[in-house]
């Protein structure tokens, strides 16, 4: 059996805490017991990524939103968040993939071997959390519309004769 490669589909299901630990700043918040700050930080990062990528993002966190709060789901911007309450996030993610009609439409972002194996068996896609962190960081630091290098000359040698004629006529008309 060939090894399945990572693939990003339009719909992402993310193991929240698994991804939090891949971002150094968020990991630091977790080490200092600043759980809410780490979770909010991940949502903020993913909202920025969502705006650039257009992906549908669903984060699944282990446990409760806060002690004593039994909220199961909420939306923050275009991000859907599920709290697993008395289950693990892994169980919630696997149940979701198992119950969806089109698991191939989803990519699960995790590095958990049990979840990865399950995702593979159910014909969904995966993306490792550490690679997703790299992708997000590169996406968010890349300029929106980079300006062309002014020293770079246009490649007119690859224009067809029709294209060259069109541009020549256009500029000739403008000069008259």
PyMOL commands that set and color helices and strands:
alter all, ss='L'
color gray80, all
select helices_A, chain A and resi 16-20+24-31+35-53+89-99+103-105+113-121+129-141+156-158+161-175
alter helices_A, ss='H'
color red, helices_A
select strands_A, chain A and resi 11-15+56-61+73-76+79-83+106-109+125-127
alter strands_A, ss='S'
color yellow, strands_A
deselect
rebuild
show_as cartoon
